[in-house]
Amino acid sequence: MGRTGAARADNDRRPIRLGLRANLAQFTLLVAVNALVGGMVGQQQTVLPLLAQQEFGLTGYTFLLVYVLAFGLTKAATNYFAGIWSDRFGRKPVLLVGWLIALPVPLMLIFAPNWGWVIAANVLLGVNQGLTWSTTVIMKIDLVGPRQRGLAMGLNEAAGYGAVAVTALLAGYLAARYGLRPAPFLLGLSYAALALGLTLFAVRETRDHARLESANHIPRADGLHDHLHADLTNRQVFAYTTVREPALSSASQAGLVNNLNFGLSWGLFPLLFATAALAVDRIGLLFALYPAVWGIGQLFTGALSDRWGRKHLITAGMLTQAVALAVIAYGDSFSVWAAGTMLLGAGTAMVYPTLLAAIGDVAHPAWRGGAVGIYRLWRDSGYAVGALMGGVVADLWGLRAAIWVAAAVSAASALLVAMRMYETRAAATPGMERPPDAT
C-alpha cells in the first residue's frame, strides 16, 4: 500500500484518508450502531434481577447472578476471536454476524419458561456484544488514526453506555406500567433489527485504513516499543497484552476491575435498592444514573486523555470508583445512592475510553485488532468475576459486604496502575511526529 493516501477500501474505490473529519459520515454511523449495541444490554439490566425473584422464585444471590456470569464469560471469549477475525477476514463480516446472533435474544427473554432460558439468552447476548462492540471499537480506531484515539473512544463508549442508561430507564418505565414481560424486551428486538439493516446496507469496511496507518507507522523516539514490531504472532500479542508489556497489561487488569464493578452492580444494585422499598421505576432511575454519567462523561474524558495523557486519568478514575462504591455500600436512601451511582459513573468515564486509547497507542496497527480483542477479553472477564465474587460474598456476609470488597479491589487496581504503567500518549514522547496521512 502506498504512503500517498491512494490506498483503496475493501468494498469501494474511494481514496482512503485517516482522521475524524475525513471519515465523519461513516464514524457517525458507527457511533449510532454502537448505541444499539449498548441498548441490547440496557433492555434487561433493571428487569432481570426482579424477574428472577418475582417470576422464577430465585433467592440465592450466587444462583441469581449466573446469568451475568454466563454473559461475562461468553463476551470475554468472543472479544478475543472478534479481534483476531477482524484482522483476518475484515471488520464488517464480524459485525454482521454479531447482529444476526442478537435477533433471538429478546424473544428468548420474552418467552422464557425457566431461568435456563434466561442464561442461554445471555450466552447469545455475550456473543453479540463481543462481536459487535469490539468490532465498532476497532473500526473507529481504524478511521481516526493516531491523533484522536481518545476522542474516538470517548464518543464510542458514550454512545454505547448512554444507550444502556436510556434503555434501562425506558425498560424500568415499561416494566412498571405494563409488567416485566414482554414490553421491556421489545426495545431490544427493534434495536437488533435496525442495527442489522444498517450494518448490511450502510457500514463500510475499514481494514484498509489500518493498513494505511501501518505503512506510515512511526515508532516511539525513546525506543520503548522497539520489540512491538509488525510481525508478532498471536501468542506473542496475547502474552504482551496480558502480562509482559507494562502499559498493555496494566490496562488489561484495570479494565477487568472496572467491569468487575459493573457486573456486580448489574446483579446486586437493584436488589440493594429494593431493600428501601423503592418502586421499580425508581430503581430503574437509580441504575440508569450510573451509565448515564458514565456515557456523558466520556464525551469529555476521551478528548482530555488526548491532551493530558492516559496514565493519571486511569489512576484517578479507579480511585474515584473505590470511593463511589464505599458511598453506595454505606448509604440507605435514594439521595445517597443517587450520589454514589453518579460518582461511580464519573470514575468509570475517566477510565473506560482512556484504557482503549492506551491500547491503541501501544499496539502496532498490524495486530491492533488482536490486541483490542485480548484487552477486551480480560476486561469483560470482569463481568464474570464480579458476578461470582459478588454472589458468593453477598450469600456469606450480605449485599453491602460484597460492595465493600469491590471498593477495596478498585483501590488496589489504582495503585497497580500508578506503580507499573507508563504514559502512552504519543505527544508525551519527544520526537513523535504526525503521520503524513492523518488529518
C-alpha positions as CSV (number, residue, x, y, z in Angstrom):
1,M,0.0,0.0,0.0
2,G,1.4,3.4,-0.9
3,R,2.1,6.2,1.5
4,T,0.4,8.9,-0.6
5,G,-3.2,8.3,0.6
6,A,-4.1,6.5,-2.6
7,A,-5.0,3.3,-0.9
8,R,-8.4,1.8,-1.7
9,A,-11.1,0.4,0.6
10,D,-12.0,-3.2,0.6
11,N,-15.6,-2.5,-0.5
12,D,-15.3,0.6,-2.7
13,R,-12.9,2.6,-4.9
14,R,-12.6,5.7,-2.8
15,P,-9.2,7.0,-1.7
16,I,-8.5,6.4,2.0
17,R,-7.7,9.2,4.5
18,L,-7.2,8.9,8.2
19,G,-8.9,11.3,10.6
20,L,-12.3,12.1,12.1
21,R,-13.2,14.9,9.7
22,A,-12.3,12.8,6.7
23,N,-14.5,9.9,7.8
24,L,-17.2,11.8,9.7
25,A,-20.2,10.2,8.0
26,Q,-19.0,6.6,8.5
27,F,-17.7,7.4,12.0
28,T,-21.1,8.8,13.0
29,L,-22.9,5.8,11.6
30,L,-20.7,3.5,13.7
31,V,-21.4,5.6,16.8
32,A,-25.2,5.0,16.1
33,V,-24.6,1.3,15.7
34,N,-22.7,1.1,18.9
35,A,-25.6,2.9,20.7
36,L,-27.8,0.0,19.6
37,V,-25.2,-2.4,20.9
38,G,-25.4,-0.8,24.3
39,G,-29.2,-0.8,24.2
40,M,-29.2,-4.6,23.9
41,V,-27.7,-4.8,27.4
42,G,-29.8,-2.0,28.8
43,Q,-33.1,-3.7,28.0
44,Q,-32.6,-6.3,30.7
45,Q,-30.4,-4.7,33.5
46,T,-33.2,-3.2,35.5
47,V,-35.7,-6.1,34.8
48,L,-33.9,-9.4,35.1
49,P,-33.0,-9.3,38.8
50,L,-36.6,-8.5,39.6
51,L,-37.8,-11.2,37.1
52,A,-35.6,-13.8,38.8
53,Q,-37.3,-13.1,42.2
54,Q,-40.8,-12.4,41.2
55,E,-41.5,-14.9,38.4
56,F,-38.9,-17.6,38.9
57,G,-38.7,-17.5,42.7
58,L,-34.8,-17.3,42.9
59,T,-33.4,-16.1,46.2
60,G,-29.8,-17.1,46.4
61,Y,-27.5,-14.3,45.1
62,T,-24.9,-16.7,43.6
63,F,-27.5,-18.6,41.6
64,L,-29.3,-15.5,40.5
65,L,-26.1,-14.0,39.2
66,V,-25.3,-17.0,37.0
67,Y,-26.8,-15.1,34.0
68,V,-24.3,-12.3,34.5
69,L,-21.5,-14.9,34.8
70,A,-22.6,-16.6,31.5
71,F,-22.8,-13.2,29.8
72,G,-19.4,-12.2,31.0
73,L,-17.5,-15.4,30.2
74,T,-19.1,-15.6,26.7
75,K,-18.5,-11.9,25.9
76,A,-14.9,-12.1,27.1
77,A,-14.1,-15.1,25.0
78,T,-15.8,-13.7,21.9
79,N,-13.9,-10.4,22.2
80,Y,-10.7,-12.4,21.6
81,F,-12.0,-14.0,18.5
82,A,-13.6,-10.8,17.3
83,G,-10.2,-9.1,17.3
84,I,-8.4,-12.0,15.5
85,W,-11.2,-12.5,13.0
86,S,-11.4,-8.7,12.2
87,D,-7.7,-8.7,11.3
88,R,-8.0,-11.9,9.2
89,F,-11.4,-11.5,7.5
90,G,-12.3,-7.9,7.8
91,R,-14.4,-5.8,10.2
92,K,-17.8,-5.7,8.5
93,P,-18.3,-9.5,8.3
94,V,-17.7,-9.9,12.0
95,L,-20.1,-7.0,12.8
96,L,-22.8,-8.6,10.6
97,V,-22.5,-12.0,12.2
98,G,-22.8,-10.3,15.7
99,W,-26.1,-8.7,14.8
100,L,-27.5,-11.9,13.3
101,I,-26.8,-13.6,16.7
102,A,-28.6,-10.8,18.5
103,L,-32.0,-11.4,16.9
104,P,-33.3,-14.3,19.1
105,V,-32.2,-12.8,22.4
106,P,-35.2,-10.6,23.2
107,L,-37.6,-13.4,22.0
108,M,-35.9,-15.9,24.4
109,L,-36.3,-13.5,27.3
110,I,-40.0,-12.8,26.5
111,F,-40.9,-16.5,26.2
112,A,-38.5,-18.0,28.8
113,P,-40.4,-20.7,30.8
114,N,-37.5,-21.1,33.2
115,W,-34.2,-19.5,34.3
116,G,-32.2,-21.7,32.0
117,W,-33.6,-19.9,29.0
118,V,-32.5,-16.6,30.5
119,I,-29.0,-17.9,30.9
120,A,-29.0,-19.2,27.3
121,A,-30.2,-15.8,26.1
122,N,-27.3,-14.2,27.9
123,V,-24.8,-16.5,26.3
124,L,-26.1,-15.3,22.9
125,L,-26.1,-11.7,24.2
126,G,-22.4,-12.2,25.2
127,V,-21.5,-13.4,21.7
128,N,-23.4,-10.4,20.2
129,Q,-21.7,-7.9,22.5
130,G,-18.2,-9.4,21.9
131,L,-18.5,-9.4,18.2
132,T,-20.3,-6.0,17.7
133,W,-18.8,-3.8,20.4
134,S,-15.2,-5.0,19.8
135,T,-15.6,-4.5,16.0
136,T,-17.0,-1.0,16.3
137,V,-14.1,0.0,18.6
138,I,-11.6,-1.4,16.1
139,M,-13.3,0.3,13.2
140,K,-13.3,3.7,14.8
141,I,-9.6,3.4,15.7
142,D,-9.0,2.5,12.1
143,L,-10.8,5.6,10.8
144,V,-9.4,8.3,13.1
145,G,-5.7,7.4,13.0
146,P,-3.3,8.0,15.9
147,R,-4.0,11.6,16.9
148,Q,-7.7,11.4,18.0
149,R,-7.9,7.9,19.6
150,G,-9.1,9.2,23.0
151,L,-11.8,11.4,21.4
152,A,-12.9,8.5,19.2
153,M,-13.2,6.1,22.1
154,G,-15.0,8.7,24.2
155,L,-17.6,9.1,21.5
156,N,-17.9,5.4,21.0
157,E,-18.3,4.5,24.7
158,A,-20.5,7.5,25.4
159,A,-22.9,6.2,22.7
160,G,-22.9,2.7,24.0
161,Y,-23.3,3.4,27.7
162,G,-25.6,6.3,27.1
163,A,-27.9,3.9,25.3
164,V,-27.5,1.4,28.3
165,A,-28.8,4.2,30.6
166,V,-31.6,5.4,28.4
167,T,-32.8,1.8,27.7
168,A,-32.5,0.8,31.3
169,L,-34.7,3.8,32.2
170,L,-37.2,3.0,29.5
171,A,-37.3,-0.7,30.4
172,G,-38.0,0.3,34.1
173,Y,-40.8,2.5,33.0
174,L,-42.3,-0.1,30.7
175,A,-42.0,-2.8,33.4
176,A,-43.7,-0.6,36.0
177,R,-46.5,0.3,33.6
178,Y,-47.0,-2.9,31.6
179,G,-45.3,-5.7,33.6
180,L,-41.9,-7.3,33.5
181,R,-42.6,-9.1,30.2
182,P,-42.8,-8.6,27.2
183,A,-42.8,-4.8,26.9
184,P,-39.2,-4.1,28.1
185,F,-37.7,-6.6,25.7
186,L,-39.4,-5.3,22.6
187,L,-36.9,-2.5,22.8
188,G,-34.1,-5.0,22.2
189,L,-35.9,-6.6,19.3
190,S,-36.3,-3.3,17.5
191,Y,-32.6,-2.4,18.2
192,A,-31.3,-5.7,16.7
193,A,-33.4,-5.4,13.5
194,L,-32.4,-1.8,12.9
195,A,-28.7,-2.5,13.5
196,L,-28.7,-5.5,11.2
197,G,-30.1,-3.3,8.4
198,L,-27.6,-0.5,9.0
199,T,-24.7,-2.9,9.0
200,L,-25.8,-4.7,5.9
201,F,-26.5,-1.7,3.7
202,A,-24.6,1.3,5.1
203,V,-21.5,0.2,7.1
204,R,-18.3,0.1,5.0
205,E,-15.1,-2.0,5.6
206,T,-12.3,-0.1,7.4
207,R,-9.4,-2.7,7.4
208,D,-7.5,-0.8,4.7
209,H,-7.4,2.3,7.0
210,A,-5.4,0.2,9.4
211,R,-3.1,-0.9,6.6
212,L,-2.5,2.7,5.6
213,E,-1.6,3.6,9.1
214,S,0.7,0.6,9.3
215,A,2.5,1.7,6.2
216,N,3.0,5.2,7.8
217,H,3.8,3.9,11.3
218,I,6.3,5.9,13.2
219,P,7.9,4.2,16.3
220,R,8.4,6.0,19.6
221,A,11.5,8.1,19.6
222,D,12.6,6.6,23.0
223,G,12.7,3.1,21.6
224,L,10.2,1.8,24.2
225,H,8.2,0.0,21.6
226,D,11.0,-1.5,19.5
227,H,10.0,-5.0,20.5
228,L,6.4,-4.4,19.4
229,H,7.0,-4.8,15.7
230,A,4.5,-5.6,13.0
231,D,5.0,-9.4,12.6
232,L,4.3,-10.6,16.2
233,T,2.5,-13.9,16.5
234,N,-0.9,-14.2,18.1
235,R,0.7,-15.9,21.1
236,Q,3.2,-13.0,21.5
237,V,0.4,-10.4,21.3
238,F,-1.5,-12.4,23.9
239,A,1.5,-12.5,26.2
240,Y,2.3,-8.8,25.9
241,T,-1.3,-7.7,26.4
242,T,-1.8,-10.0,29.3
243,V,1.3,-9.7,31.4
244,R,4.6,-8.9,29.7
245,E,4.2,-5.3,28.4
246,P,3.7,-2.9,31.3
247,A,1.2,-0.5,29.7
248,L,-0.9,-3.1,27.8
249,S,-1.1,-5.5,30.9
250,S,-1.8,-2.6,33.3
251,A,-4.7,-1.6,31.0
252,S,-6.0,-5.2,31.0
253,Q,-6.1,-5.5,34.8
254,A,-7.7,-2.1,35.3
255,G,-10.3,-3.0,32.6
256,L,-11.1,-6.2,34.4
257,V,-11.6,-4.5,37.8
258,N,-13.7,-1.8,36.1
259,N,-16.1,-4.4,34.7
260,L,-16.0,-6.4,37.9
261,N,-17.7,-3.3,39.4
262,F,-20.2,-3.2,36.5
263,G,-21.0,-6.9,36.7
264,L,-21.5,-6.7,40.5
265,S,-23.7,-3.6,40.1
266,W,-25.8,-5.3,37.4
267,G,-26.8,-8.1,39.7
268,L,-26.8,-6.6,43.1
269,F,-27.6,-2.9,42.9
270,P,-31.3,-3.4,42.0
271,L,-31.6,-5.8,45.0
272,L,-29.9,-3.4,47.4
273,F,-32.1,-0.5,46.2
274,A,-35.2,-2.7,46.7
275,T,-34.3,-3.1,50.4
276,A,-35.5,0.5,50.8
277,A,-38.9,-0.4,49.3
278,L,-38.3,1.7,46.2
279,A,-40.7,1.3,43.3
280,V,-39.4,-0.4,40.1
281,D,-39.2,2.8,38.2
282,R,-37.2,4.5,41.0
283,I,-34.8,1.5,41.0
284,G,-34.6,1.9,37.2
285,L,-33.7,5.6,37.6
286,L,-31.0,4.8,40.2
287,F,-29.5,2.2,38.0
288,A,-29.7,4.5,34.9
289,L,-27.7,7.3,36.6
290,Y,-24.6,5.1,36.6
291,P,-24.3,4.5,32.9
292,A,-25.8,8.0,32.1
293,V,-23.0,9.8,33.9
294,W,-20.5,7.2,32.5
295,G,-21.8,7.8,29.0
296,I,-22.0,11.6,29.1
297,G,-18.7,11.9,30.9
298,Q,-16.8,10.0,28.2
299,L,-17.7,12.8,25.7
300,F,-15.1,14.9,27.7
301,T,-12.7,12.4,29.2
302,G,-11.7,10.7,26.0
303,A,-10.7,14.0,24.4
304,L,-9.0,15.1,27.7
305,S,-6.8,12.0,27.6
306,D,-5.6,13.1,24.1
307,R,-4.4,16.3,25.7
308,W,-3.4,15.3,29.3
309,G,-2.3,11.7,28.8
310,R,-3.7,8.4,29.8
311,K,-2.0,7.1,33.0
312,H,-3.1,9.7,35.6
313,L,-6.7,9.8,34.3
314,I,-6.9,6.0,34.7
315,T,-5.4,6.1,38.2
316,A,-7.8,8.8,39.3
317,G,-10.7,7.0,37.8
318,M,-10.1,3.8,39.6
319,L,-9.7,5.7,42.9
320,T,-13.0,7.5,42.2
321,Q,-14.8,4.2,41.7
322,A,-13.5,2.9,45.0
323,V,-14.9,6.0,46.8
324,A,-18.2,5.7,45.0
325,L,-18.7,2.0,45.9
326,A,-18.0,2.9,49.6
327,V,-20.7,5.5,49.4
328,I,-23.2,3.0,47.9
329,A,-22.3,0.4,50.5
330,Y,-22.8,2.9,53.3
331,G,-26.0,4.5,52.0
332,D,-29.6,3.6,52.7
333,S,-31.6,6.2,50.9
334,F,-32.4,7.3,47.3
335,S,-30.4,10.5,47.6
336,V,-27.2,8.9,48.9
337,W,-27.4,6.1,46.4
338,A,-28.0,8.6,43.6
339,A,-24.8,10.4,44.6
340,G,-22.9,7.2,44.8
341,T,-24.0,5.9,41.4
342,M,-23.3,9.2,39.7
343,L,-19.8,9.3,41.3
344,L,-19.3,5.7,40.1
345,G,-20.3,6.8,36.6
346,A,-17.8,9.6,36.7
347,G,-14.9,7.3,37.8
348,T,-15.8,4.9,35.0
349,A,-15.9,7.7,32.4
350,M,-12.4,8.6,33.3
351,V,-11.2,5.1,32.8
352,Y,-13.2,3.5,30.0
353,P,-12.2,5.3,26.8
354,T,-8.8,6.1,28.2
355,L,-7.9,2.4,28.5
356,L,-8.9,1.7,24.9
357,A,-6.9,4.7,23.7
358,A,-3.9,3.4,25.6
359,I,-4.2,0.0,23.9
360,G,-4.4,1.8,20.5
361,D,-1.3,3.9,21.4
362,V,0.9,0.9,22.1
363,A,-0.4,-1.8,19.7
364,H,1.1,-1.9,16.2
365,P,-1.6,-1.3,13.5
366,A,-0.8,-4.7,12.0
367,W,-2.1,-6.5,15.1
368,R,-4.1,-3.9,16.8
369,G,-7.4,-5.7,16.3
370,G,-6.0,-8.7,18.1
371,A,-4.7,-6.6,21.0
372,V,-8.0,-4.8,21.4
373,G,-9.7,-8.2,21.4
374,I,-7.4,-9.6,24.1
375,Y,-7.7,-6.5,26.2
376,R,-11.5,-6.8,26.0
377,L,-11.2,-10.5,26.8
378,W,-9.7,-9.6,30.2
379,R,-11.8,-6.5,30.7
380,D,-15.1,-8.3,30.1
381,S,-13.9,-11.3,32.2
382,G,-14.7,-8.7,35.0
383,Y,-18.4,-9.3,34.4
384,A,-17.9,-12.9,35.4
385,V,-15.5,-12.2,38.3
386,G,-17.8,-9.5,39.6
387,A,-20.9,-11.8,39.4
388,L,-19.1,-14.7,41.1
389,M,-17.4,-12.7,43.8
390,G,-20.5,-10.5,44.4
391,G,-22.8,-13.5,44.7
392,V,-20.5,-15.5,47.0
393,V,-19.7,-12.6,49.3
394,A,-23.4,-11.5,49.3
395,D,-24.6,-15.0,50.2
396,L,-22.0,-15.3,53.0
397,W,-22.0,-11.8,54.5
398,G,-24.7,-9.7,52.8
399,L,-25.2,-7.3,49.9
400,R,-23.2,-4.4,51.4
401,A,-20.2,-6.6,52.2
402,A,-19.9,-7.5,48.5
403,I,-19.8,-3.8,47.6
404,W,-17.2,-3.0,50.2
405,V,-15.0,-5.8,48.8
406,A,-15.3,-4.3,45.3
407,A,-14.3,-0.9,46.7
408,A,-11.1,-2.4,48.1
409,V,-10.3,-4.2,44.9
410,S,-10.7,-0.9,42.9
411,A,-8.3,0.9,45.2
412,A,-5.7,-1.8,44.7
413,S,-6.1,-1.6,40.9
414,A,-5.4,2.1,41.0
415,L,-2.3,1.5,42.9
416,L,-1.0,-1.1,40.4
417,V,-1.6,1.4,37.5
418,A,0.2,4.1,39.4
419,M,3.2,1.9,40.0
420,R,3.5,0.0,36.7
421,M,2.0,1.8,33.8
422,Y,4.0,4.4,31.8
423,E,2.4,7.3,29.8
424,T,1.4,6.0,26.3
425,R,0.1,9.1,24.7
426,A,2.3,9.8,21.6
427,A,2.5,13.5,22.2
428,A,4.2,12.8,25.5
429,T,7.2,11.3,23.8
430,P,9.7,13.8,22.4
431,G,10.4,13.3,18.7
432,M,7.0,11.9,17.8
433,E,5.7,13.3,14.5
434,R,2.3,13.4,12.9
435,P,1.8,10.5,10.4
436,P,1.7,12.0,6.9
437,D,-1.9,10.8,6.1
438,A,-3.5,11.8,9.4
439,T,-5.9,14.7,9.3
